[in-house]
Amino acid sequence: MNVLLLLALILFILMSIVGGKKGVRSFLALFLNFGVIFLAILFMLSIKNTIIVTLIACTIISCINLFYINKFNHKTLAAFVSTIITLAVLVLFIFIIEHHAM
C-alpha cells in the first residue's frame, strides 16, 4: 500500500469520526478541489488568457466549498455572492496593474 494512500485513508477515517457526514463531504470536497485545480492548470497551458481560467476555477471551488459541504441556505448564498464580488474586484485590480506594468 502506498504511503500517500494510507495517509488519505487515515485522514478519511478521522474526518468521518470527528465530523460525521459533514466530515465525509469535506473529505470528498478536498479531492474535488484538487481536480478543479489540476484541470485549471491544464487549461492554462493551452489558453492564452489565464485570468479567465483562474476566475472560473475560483468560482467552481467556491461552489464546491460552500454549497456541497454546507448545502444551500441563505448564509451560504450570501457567502457565495460576497466571494464573487471580491473576485470581481480583484480581477479589476489585476487588469489595471497588468495594463500599467505591461
Secondary structure as GFF3:
##gff-version 3
##sequence-region A 1 102
A	DSSP	alpha_helix	3	19	.	.	.	ID=ss1
A	DSSP	alpha_helix	21	46	.	.	.	ID=ss2
A	DSSP	alpha_helix	50	63	.	.	.	ID=ss3
A	DSSP	pi_helix	64	68	.	.	.	ID=ss4
A	DSSP	alpha_helix	69	70	.	.	.	ID=ss5
A	DSSP	alpha_helix	74	101	.	.	.	ID=ss6
###
